[in-house]
Amino acid sequence: MRIDVLTLFPGMILPVIKESIIGRAISEGNVTINVIDFRDFSTNKHQKVDDYPFGGGVGMVLQVEPIVRALRSIEGYQEALKIITTPQGETLHQSLSESFSHQDHLIILCGHYEGFDERVRDYFDCEVSIGDYVLTGGEYAALVIIDSVIRLRPGVLNKDESHQDDSFSEGLLEYPQYTRPRVFEGKDVPEVLLSGNHQAIKAWRDHERLKRTKERRKDLYDRYIKRHK
Ligand code: ADE
């Protein structure tokens, strides 16, 4: 998979993608991430990429031209899935990440608090928000998308990092996990987990997933029950 990120702040993306599982996926050749500063595509000698809004109003607006020029500089951009990060987009959820993970090429434009010229939208396929709050820029959102997508690619996670039991895989939250010590400050590990009885452990985990989902995410629980009726 290849991911191109269009941003005005490459320094917010580059150090983060070098780390941890994404860093490993890059060095093992499972994914290529290319960060493009669309300021380099400014037509202005001062490398300006924003201007005053037509019709007046406070703030500046990102111009369409540098963004489209940057987009067109990317090899294979026509076939790529082109995403804008913006609080106005569809809220990211696991099945959206899954559908992105099946693509060969993603291009992600990081929106900016200033907003962008409406015509930018005509050059992209979809808009994604990571939640109902406003960030100063779309870089954090791009990183969230990249992380949630890359870990689903074949060969990225080791067997012991599997995503099969993830919260949201199957639409339920994860069951509680414990590790050593068996007792900490009087708090015991549930007996069943020490029993060695795999069937009983599975039954306990299934029960806990349902219970936790019902308590914390009634919306997910109701959907799950409806699907499994
Ligand atoms: N840019 C600013 N806020 C955002 C959000 N919540 N999701 C995606 N991009 C954003």
py3Dmol code that shows the C-alpha trace and the ligand (Angstrom):
import py3Dmol

protein = """\
ATOM      1  CA  MET A   1       0.000   0.000   0.000  1.00  0.00           C
ATOM      2  CA  ARG A   2       1.087   3.512  -0.705  1.00  0.00           C
ATOM      3  CA  ILE A   3      -0.117   6.569   1.201  1.00  0.00           C
ATOM      4  CA  ASP A   4       0.579  10.158   0.202  1.00  0.00           C
ATOM      5  CA  VAL A   5      -0.144  12.846   2.771  1.00  0.00           C
ATOM      6  CA  LEU A   6      -0.652  16.430   1.634  1.00  0.00           C
ATOM      7  CA  THR A   7       0.037  18.816   4.484  1.00  0.00           C
ATOM      8  CA  LEU A   8       1.448  22.210   5.400  1.00  0.00           C
ATOM      9  CA  PHE A   9       3.125  20.615   8.434  1.00  0.00           C
ATOM     10  CA  PRO A  10       5.248  17.627   7.361  1.00  0.00           C
ATOM     11  CA  GLY A  11       7.013  17.862  10.728  1.00  0.00           C
ATOM     12  CA  MET A  12       3.816  16.729  12.434  1.00  0.00           C
ATOM     13  CA  ILE A  13       3.654  13.542  10.371  1.00  0.00           C
ATOM     14  CA  LEU A  14       7.224  12.416   9.671  1.00  0.00           C
ATOM     15  CA  PRO A  15       8.518  11.741  13.207  1.00  0.00           C
ATOM     16  CA  VAL A  16       5.357   9.887  14.208  1.00  0.00           C
ATOM     17  CA  ILE A  17       5.266   7.452  11.288  1.00  0.00           C
ATOM     18  CA  LYS A  18       8.845   6.410  12.018  1.00  0.00           C
ATOM     19  CA  GLU A  19       7.792   4.884  15.331  1.00  0.00           C
ATOM     20  CA  SER A  20       6.294   1.625  16.481  1.00  0.00           C
ATOM     21  CA  ILE A  21       4.220  -0.605  14.212  1.00  0.00           C
ATOM     22  CA  ILE A  22       3.853   1.924  11.383  1.00  0.00           C
ATOM     23  CA  GLY A  23       7.620   2.444  11.381  1.00  0.00           C
ATOM     24  CA  ARG A  24       8.109  -1.312  11.210  1.00  0.00           C
ATOM     25  CA  ALA A  25       5.549  -1.650   8.392  1.00  0.00           C
ATOM     26  CA  ILE A  26       7.463   0.995   6.436  1.00  0.00           C
ATOM     27  CA  SER A  27      10.876  -0.564   7.006  1.00  0.00           C
ATOM     28  CA  GLU A  28       9.563  -4.018   6.116  1.00  0.00           C
ATOM     29  CA  GLY A  29       8.153  -2.642   2.859  1.00  0.00           C
ATOM     30  CA  ASN A  30       4.489  -3.285   3.724  1.00  0.00           C
ATOM     31  CA  VAL A  31       3.647   0.353   3.189  1.00  0.00           C
ATOM     32  CA  THR A  32       5.220   3.428   1.638  1.00  0.00           C
ATOM     33  CA  ILE A  33       4.275   6.799   3.103  1.00  0.00           C
ATOM     34  CA  ASN A  34       5.144   9.921   1.235  1.00  0.00           C
ATOM     35  CA  VAL A  35       4.641  13.332   2.851  1.00  0.00           C
ATOM     36  CA  ILE A  36       4.148  16.294   0.542  1.00  0.00           C
ATOM     37  CA  ASP A  37       4.208  19.918   1.645  1.00  0.00           C
ATOM     38  CA  PHE A  38       1.726  21.569  -0.660  1.00  0.00           C
ATOM     39  CA  ARG A  39       3.334  24.923   0.078  1.00  0.00           C
ATOM     40  CA  ASP A  40       5.958  23.738  -2.431  1.00  0.00           C
ATOM     41  CA  PHE A  41       3.226  23.985  -5.074  1.00  0.00           C
ATOM     42  CA  SER A  42       2.321  27.587  -4.333  1.00  0.00           C
ATOM     43  CA  THR A  43       2.222  29.847  -7.376  1.00  0.00           C
ATOM     44  CA  ASN A  44       3.159  32.782  -5.199  1.00  0.00           C
ATOM     45  CA  LYS A  45       6.751  33.925  -4.765  1.00  0.00           C
ATOM     46  CA  HIS A  46       6.258  34.118  -0.994  1.00  0.00           C
ATOM     47  CA  GLN A  47       4.921  30.536  -1.050  1.00  0.00           C
ATOM     48  CA  LYS A  48       1.543  31.689   0.226  1.00  0.00           C
ATOM     49  CA  VAL A  49      -1.184  29.083   0.022  1.00  0.00           C
ATOM     50  CA  ASP A  50      -4.101  30.997   1.543  1.00  0.00           C
ATOM     51  CA  ASP A  51      -6.014  34.150   0.779  1.00  0.00           C
ATOM     52  CA  TYR A  52      -8.905  36.288   2.016  1.00  0.00           C
ATOM     53  CA  PRO A  53     -12.396  34.823   1.605  1.00  0.00           C
ATOM     54  CA  PHE A  54     -14.540  36.219  -1.185  1.00  0.00           C
ATOM     55  CA  GLY A  55     -17.511  37.962   0.375  1.00  0.00           C
ATOM     56  CA  GLY A  56     -15.463  38.949   3.426  1.00  0.00           C
ATOM     57  CA  GLY A  57     -15.310  37.430   6.875  1.00  0.00           C
ATOM     58  CA  VAL A  58     -12.604  36.638   9.366  1.00  0.00           C
ATOM     59  CA  GLY A  59      -9.620  34.428   8.664  1.00  0.00           C
ATOM     60  CA  MET A  60      -8.050  33.096   5.521  1.00  0.00           C
ATOM     61  CA  VAL A  61      -8.960  30.248   3.208  1.00  0.00           C
ATOM     62  CA  LEU A  62      -6.626  27.657   1.668  1.00  0.00           C
ATOM     63  CA  GLN A  63      -6.429  28.113  -2.073  1.00  0.00           C
ATOM     64  CA  VAL A  64      -7.477  25.419  -4.502  1.00  0.00           C
ATOM     65  CA  GLU A  65      -4.554  25.810  -6.890  1.00  0.00           C
ATOM     66  CA  PRO A  66      -1.572  24.667  -4.769  1.00  0.00           C
ATOM     67  CA  ILE A  67      -3.584  21.706  -3.498  1.00  0.00           C
ATOM     68  CA  VAL A  68      -4.603  20.561  -6.968  1.00  0.00           C
ATOM     69  CA  ARG A  69      -1.082  21.070  -8.302  1.00  0.00           C
ATOM     70  CA  ALA A  70       0.317  18.997  -5.430  1.00  0.00           C
ATOM     71  CA  LEU A  71      -2.305  16.315  -6.021  1.00  0.00           C
ATOM     72  CA  ARG A  72      -1.485  16.099  -9.722  1.00  0.00           C
ATOM     73  CA  SER A  73       2.216  15.721  -8.953  1.00  0.00           C
ATOM     74  CA  ILE A  74       1.494  12.342  -7.345  1.00  0.00           C
ATOM     75  CA  GLU A  75       2.035   9.405  -9.675  1.00  0.00           C
ATOM     76  CA  GLY A  76      -1.172   7.438 -10.125  1.00  0.00           C
ATOM     77  CA  TYR A  77      -3.288  10.043  -8.342  1.00  0.00           C
ATOM     78  CA  GLN A  78      -6.270   9.425 -10.636  1.00  0.00           C
ATOM     79  CA  GLU A  79      -6.677   5.833  -9.429  1.00  0.00           C
ATOM     80  CA  ALA A  80      -5.933   6.547  -5.752  1.00  0.00           C
ATOM     81  CA  LEU A  81      -8.661   6.946  -3.151  1.00  0.00           C
ATOM     82  CA  LYS A  82      -8.459  10.616  -2.230  1.00  0.00           C
ATOM     83  CA  ILE A  83      -9.505  11.592   1.293  1.00  0.00           C
ATOM     84  CA  ILE A  84      -9.830  14.999   2.988  1.00  0.00           C
ATOM     85  CA  THR A  85      -9.653  15.204   6.774  1.00  0.00           C
ATOM     86  CA  THR A  86     -12.256  17.636   8.060  1.00  0.00           C
ATOM     87  CA  PRO A  87     -14.735  17.799  10.953  1.00  0.00           C
ATOM     88  CA  GLN A  88     -17.433  17.969   8.265  1.00  0.00           C
ATOM     89  CA  GLY A  89     -16.648  14.454   7.019  1.00  0.00           C
ATOM     90  CA  GLU A  90     -18.067  11.024   7.805  1.00  0.00           C
ATOM     91  CA  THR A  91     -16.963   9.951  11.260  1.00  0.00           C
ATOM     92  CA  LEU A  92     -14.212   7.341  11.076  1.00  0.00           C
ATOM     93  CA  HIS A  93     -15.241   3.879  12.219  1.00  0.00           C
ATOM     94  CA  GLN A  94     -13.699   0.441  11.995  1.00  0.00           C
ATOM     95  CA  SER A  95     -15.514  -0.630   8.842  1.00  0.00           C
ATOM     96  CA  LEU A  96     -14.404   2.556   7.055  1.00  0.00           C
ATOM     97  CA  SER A  97     -10.788   1.828   8.056  1.00  0.00           C
ATOM     98  CA  GLU A  98     -11.289  -1.712   6.785  1.00  0.00           C
ATOM     99  CA  SER A  99     -12.532  -0.498   3.427  1.00  0.00           C
ATOM    100  CA  PHE A 100      -9.552   1.897   3.157  1.00  0.00           C
ATOM    101  CA  SER A 101      -7.187  -0.962   4.015  1.00  0.00           C
ATOM    102  CA  HIS A 102      -8.230  -2.782   0.809  1.00  0.00           C
ATOM    103  CA  GLN A 103      -7.017   0.096  -1.365  1.00  0.00           C
ATOM    104  CA  ASP A 104      -3.572   0.092  -3.012  1.00  0.00           C
ATOM    105  CA  HIS A 105      -3.143   3.838  -2.857  1.00  0.00           C
ATOM    106  CA  LEU A 106      -4.555   6.472  -0.515  1.00  0.00           C
ATOM    107  CA  ILE A 107      -4.007  10.206  -0.737  1.00  0.00           C
ATOM    108  CA  ILE A 108      -4.897  12.150   2.399  1.00  0.00           C
ATOM    109  CA  LEU A 109      -5.235  15.935   2.388  1.00  0.00           C
ATOM    110  CA  CYS A 110      -4.909  17.433   5.838  1.00  0.00           C
ATOM    111  CA  GLY A 111      -7.477  20.173   6.179  1.00  0.00           C
ATOM    112  CA  HIS A 112      -6.629  23.266   8.122  1.00  0.00           C
ATOM    113  CA  TYR A 113      -8.459  25.327  10.710  1.00  0.00           C
ATOM    114  CA  GLU A 114      -8.764  28.141   8.197  1.00  0.00           C
ATOM    115  CA  GLY A 115     -10.870  25.997   5.922  1.00  0.00           C
ATOM    116  CA  PHE A 116     -10.276  25.502   2.230  1.00  0.00           C
ATOM    117  CA  ASP A 117     -11.795  26.702  -0.986  1.00  0.00           C
ATOM    118  CA  GLU A 118     -14.976  24.710  -1.605  1.00  0.00           C
ATOM    119  CA  ARG A 119     -13.728  23.714  -5.086  1.00  0.00           C
ATOM    120  CA  VAL A 120     -11.016  21.519  -3.476  1.00  0.00           C
ATOM    121  CA  ARG A 121     -13.804  19.027  -2.707  1.00  0.00           C
ATOM    122  CA  ASP A 122     -14.318  18.338  -6.419  1.00  0.00           C
ATOM    123  CA  TYR A 123     -10.884  16.673  -6.612  1.00  0.00           C
ATOM    124  CA  PHE A 124     -11.343  14.266  -3.687  1.00  0.00           C
ATOM    125  CA  ASP A 125     -13.502  11.167  -3.188  1.00  0.00           C
ATOM    126  CA  CYS A 126     -14.468  11.405   0.455  1.00  0.00           C
ATOM    127  CA  GLU A 127     -14.171  13.415   3.657  1.00  0.00           C
ATOM    128  CA  VAL A 128     -13.375  11.912   7.029  1.00  0.00           C
ATOM    129  CA  SER A 129     -13.711  13.297  10.548  1.00  0.00           C
ATOM    130  CA  ILE A 130     -12.215  11.546  13.566  1.00  0.00           C
ATOM    131  CA  GLY A 131     -14.900  12.841  15.918  1.00  0.00           C
ATOM    132  CA  ASP A 132     -17.166  15.695  16.833  1.00  0.00           C
ATOM    133  CA  TYR A 133     -14.528  18.137  17.995  1.00  0.00           C
ATOM    134  CA  VAL A 134     -12.398  20.629  16.131  1.00  0.00           C
ATOM    135  CA  LEU A 135      -8.635  20.241  15.834  1.00  0.00           C
ATOM    136  CA  THR A 136      -6.260  22.955  14.663  1.00  0.00           C
ATOM    137  CA  GLY A 137      -5.458  20.870  11.605  1.00  0.00           C
ATOM    138  CA  GLY A 138      -6.123  17.544   9.969  1.00  0.00           C
ATOM    139  CA  GLU A 139      -2.654  16.084  10.651  1.00  0.00           C
ATOM    140  CA  TYR A 140      -3.749  14.242  13.789  1.00  0.00           C
ATOM    141  CA  ALA A 141      -6.739  12.918  11.889  1.00  0.00           C
ATOM    142  CA  ALA A 142      -4.493  11.756   9.026  1.00  0.00           C
ATOM    143  CA  LEU A 143      -2.290   9.918  11.535  1.00  0.00           C
ATOM    144  CA  VAL A 144      -5.302   8.257  13.119  1.00  0.00           C
ATOM    145  CA  ILE A 145      -6.525   7.107   9.717  1.00  0.00           C
ATOM    146  CA  ILE A 146      -3.059   5.864   8.718  1.00  0.00           C
ATOM    147  CA  ASP A 147      -2.615   3.923  11.959  1.00  0.00           C
ATOM    148  CA  SER A 148      -6.043   2.315  11.904  1.00  0.00           C
ATOM    149  CA  VAL A 149      -5.634   1.329   8.236  1.00  0.00           C
ATOM    150  CA  ILE A 150      -2.054   0.050   8.229  1.00  0.00           C
ATOM    151  CA  ARG A 151      -2.535  -2.321  11.136  1.00  0.00           C
ATOM    152  CA  LEU A 152      -5.236  -4.094   9.121  1.00  0.00           C
ATOM    153  CA  ARG A 153      -2.941  -4.798   6.162  1.00  0.00           C
ATOM    154  CA  PRO A 154      -1.798  -8.404   5.825  1.00  0.00           C
ATOM    155  CA  GLY A 155       1.620  -9.020   7.359  1.00  0.00           C
ATOM    156  CA  VAL A 156       1.738  -5.796   9.373  1.00  0.00           C
ATOM    157  CA  LEU A 157       0.798  -7.238  12.758  1.00  0.00           C
ATOM    158  CA  ASN A 158       2.504 -10.322  14.140  1.00  0.00           C
ATOM    159  CA  LYS A 159       0.369 -13.287  15.197  1.00  0.00           C
ATOM    160  CA  ASP A 160       0.520 -12.158  18.825  1.00  0.00           C
ATOM    161  CA  GLU A 161      -0.609  -8.641  17.857  1.00  0.00           C
ATOM    162  CA  SER A 162      -3.589  -9.965  15.907  1.00  0.00           C
ATOM    163  CA  HIS A 163      -6.533  -7.673  15.271  1.00  0.00           C
ATOM    164  CA  GLN A 164      -9.073 -10.530  15.293  1.00  0.00           C
ATOM    165  CA  ASP A 165     -10.094  -9.754  18.878  1.00  0.00           C
ATOM    166  CA  ASP A 166     -10.045  -5.976  18.490  1.00  0.00           C
ATOM    167  CA  SER A 167     -12.710  -3.860  19.991  1.00  0.00           C
ATOM    168  CA  PHE A 168     -15.191  -3.375  17.126  1.00  0.00           C
ATOM    169  CA  SER A 169     -14.119  -6.441  15.133  1.00  0.00           C
ATOM    170  CA  GLU A 170     -17.551  -8.142  15.137  1.00  0.00           C
ATOM    171  CA  GLY A 171     -19.014  -4.885  16.448  1.00  0.00           C
ATOM    172  CA  LEU A 172     -18.315  -5.568  20.139  1.00  0.00           C
ATOM    173  CA  LEU A 173     -15.863  -4.091  22.620  1.00  0.00           C
ATOM    174  CA  GLU A 174     -12.943  -6.179  23.843  1.00  0.00           C
ATOM    175  CA  TYR A 175     -13.083  -8.452  26.895  1.00  0.00           C
ATOM    176  CA  PRO A 176     -10.994  -7.602  30.011  1.00  0.00           C
ATOM    177  CA  GLN A 177      -7.376  -8.803  29.985  1.00  0.00           C
ATOM    178  CA  TYR A 178      -5.019  -9.617  32.874  1.00  0.00           C
ATOM    179  CA  THR A 179      -1.366 -10.489  33.252  1.00  0.00           C
ATOM    180  CA  ARG A 180       0.995 -11.155  36.174  1.00  0.00           C
ATOM    181  CA  PRO A 181       0.812 -10.733  39.144  1.00  0.00           C
ATOM    182  CA  ARG A 182      -2.207 -12.891  40.017  1.00  0.00           C
ATOM    183  CA  VAL A 183      -3.034 -10.601  42.931  1.00  0.00           C
ATOM    184  CA  PHE A 184      -2.318  -6.862  43.039  1.00  0.00           C
ATOM    185  CA  GLU A 185      -3.305  -4.846  46.116  1.00  0.00           C
ATOM    186  CA  GLY A 186      -5.947  -7.415  46.943  1.00  0.00           C
ATOM    187  CA  LYS A 187      -7.389  -7.471  43.417  1.00  0.00           C
ATOM    188  CA  ASP A 188      -7.553 -10.997  41.988  1.00  0.00           C
ATOM    189  CA  VAL A 189      -7.438 -12.203  38.428  1.00  0.00           C
ATOM    190  CA  PRO A 190     -10.760 -13.948  37.622  1.00  0.00           C
ATOM    191  CA  GLU A 191     -10.433 -17.618  38.564  1.00  0.00           C
ATOM    192  CA  VAL A 192     -11.627 -18.924  35.194  1.00  0.00           C
ATOM    193  CA  LEU A 193      -8.592 -17.433  33.419  1.00  0.00           C
ATOM    194  CA  LEU A 194      -6.301 -19.596  35.563  1.00  0.00           C
ATOM    195  CA  SER A 195      -8.357 -22.746  34.991  1.00  0.00           C
ATOM    196  CA  GLY A 196      -6.743 -23.884  31.749  1.00  0.00           C
ATOM    197  CA  ASN A 197     -10.274 -24.720  30.533  1.00  0.00           C
ATOM    198  CA  HIS A 198     -10.297 -23.108  27.088  1.00  0.00           C
ATOM    199  CA  GLN A 199     -14.002 -23.563  26.549  1.00  0.00           C
ATOM    200  CA  ALA A 200     -14.836 -21.929  29.874  1.00  0.00           C
ATOM    201  CA  ILE A 201     -12.383 -19.109  29.156  1.00  0.00           C
ATOM    202  CA  LYS A 202     -13.960 -18.467  25.766  1.00  0.00           C
ATOM    203  CA  ALA A 203     -17.459 -18.489  27.274  1.00  0.00           C
ATOM    204  CA  TRP A 204     -16.352 -16.031  29.988  1.00  0.00           C
ATOM    205  CA  ARG A 205     -14.738 -13.727  27.419  1.00  0.00           C
ATOM    206  CA  ASP A 206     -17.783 -13.800  25.140  1.00  0.00           C
ATOM    207  CA  HIS A 207     -19.994 -12.976  28.105  1.00  0.00           C
ATOM    208  CA  GLU A 208     -17.716 -10.129  29.246  1.00  0.00           C
ATOM    209  CA  ARG A 209     -17.599  -8.621  25.739  1.00  0.00           C
ATOM    210  CA  LEU A 210     -21.366  -8.533  25.591  1.00  0.00           C
ATOM    211  CA  LYS A 211     -21.716  -7.194  29.123  1.00  0.00           C
ATOM    212  CA  ARG A 212     -19.136  -4.462  28.584  1.00  0.00           C
ATOM    213  CA  THR A 213     -20.595  -3.439  25.238  1.00  0.00           C
ATOM    214  CA  LYS A 214     -24.102  -3.258  26.721  1.00  0.00           C
ATOM    215  CA  GLU A 215     -22.870  -1.107  29.621  1.00  0.00           C
ATOM    216  CA  ARG A 216     -20.660   1.243  27.621  1.00  0.00           C
ATOM    217  CA  ARG A 217     -21.985   1.267  24.067  1.00  0.00           C
ATOM    218  CA  LYS A 218     -25.661   0.449  24.001  1.00  0.00           C
ATOM    219  CA  ASP A 219     -25.760   1.495  20.322  1.00  0.00           C
ATOM    220  CA  LEU A 220     -23.206  -1.180  19.346  1.00  0.00           C
ATOM    221  CA  TYR A 221     -24.864  -3.759  21.595  1.00  0.00           C
ATOM    222  CA  ASP A 222     -28.321  -3.245  20.068  1.00  0.00           C
ATOM    223  CA  ARG A 223     -26.901  -3.482  16.561  1.00  0.00           C
ATOM    224  CA  TYR A 224     -25.040  -6.689  17.454  1.00  0.00           C
ATOM    225  CA  ILE A 225     -28.116  -8.322  19.003  1.00  0.00           C
ATOM    226  CA  LYS A 226     -30.227  -7.398  15.975  1.00  0.00           C
ATOM    227  CA  ARG A 227     -27.654  -8.942  13.623  1.00  0.00           C
ATOM    228  CA  HIS A 228     -27.389 -12.153  15.653  1.00  0.00           C
ATOM    229  CA  LYS A 229     -31.097 -12.720  16.268  1.00  0.00           C
TER     230      LYS A 229
END
"""
ligand_1 = """\
10
ADE
N -9.702 18.786 11.289
C -10.090 19.502 12.348
N -10.862 18.791 13.171
C -10.959 17.546 12.610
C -11.635 16.369 12.980
N -12.361 16.279 14.089
N -11.520 15.318 12.171
C -10.808 15.401 11.022
N -10.159 16.491 10.627
C -10.238 17.565 11.414
"""
view = py3Dmol.view(width=600, height=400)
view.addModel(protein, "pdb")
view.setStyle({"model": 0}, {"cartoon": {"style": "trace"}})
view.addModel(ligand_1, "xyz")
view.setStyle({"model": 1}, {"stick": {}})
view.zoomTo()
view.show()
